Amino acid sequence: QKEVEQNSGPLSVPEGAIASLNCTYSDRGSQSFFWYRQYSGKSPELIMFIYSNGDKEDGRFTAQLNKASQYVSLLIRDSQPSDSATYLCAVLKDYKLSFGAGTTVTVRA
Amino acid sequence: ETGVTQTPRHLVMGMTNKKSLKCEQHLGHNAMYWYKQSAKKPLELMFVYNFKEQTENNSVPSRFSPECPNSSHLFLHLHTLQPEDSALYLCASSPTSVGAAYQETQYFGPGTRLLVL
């Protein structure tokens, strides 16, 4: 079983729509959860992190965490073409960060 | 710009060459990391340094040799690599990897794109 699983996509959404990305993790002792965005040929950049159950909003982005279900998600509202990228879910335990393979999102104009 | 720089940005080397990758962080962080990112695969953690001490070696082959002379600099020395080592090598840093682990956020450098011929 992979430590962090994501749908690889691609996830295609029209401009202005909501993109919903999902991530599950295997280790119940995981402490924090991160979403990174990676453009092709570039390094990952942090979008947001969450460590308490519930929702956390930052601009057009909302992270949702459900530790009982070992599930974390990212919603992108009012999707823009500039949001087209690969989104990496990362799970932190004891300072070690484990990454999913990423979900590729394409926002079509 | 995250405050983490890496050089060179691109590197082509033969299997018998010796080269080094350099990472520098300007964030005052105490932990630094090397990751490998191959096509279609998740980022793989290679090494972790805390306060200049290596605290993690994720079963990395000895042809990769890290060096951390101080908390701001991290090197990855490469020797007799294989073509399958071609990948994007990413350096990251975080404030500290002890204590409040749940608050750790890692910031990545731009990476070195390595091609081994």
Interface residues (C-beta under 8 A of the other chain):
Chain A: V4 Q31 S32 F34 Y36 G41 K42 S43 P44 E45 L46 F49 Y51 L88 L92 K93 D94 Y95 K96 L97 S98 F99 G100 A101 G102
Chain B: T2 A31 Y33 K40 K41 P42 L43 L45 V48 N50 E56 L88 L90 S94 S97 V98 A101 Y102 Q103 E104 T105 Q106 Y107 F108 G109 P110 G111 R113
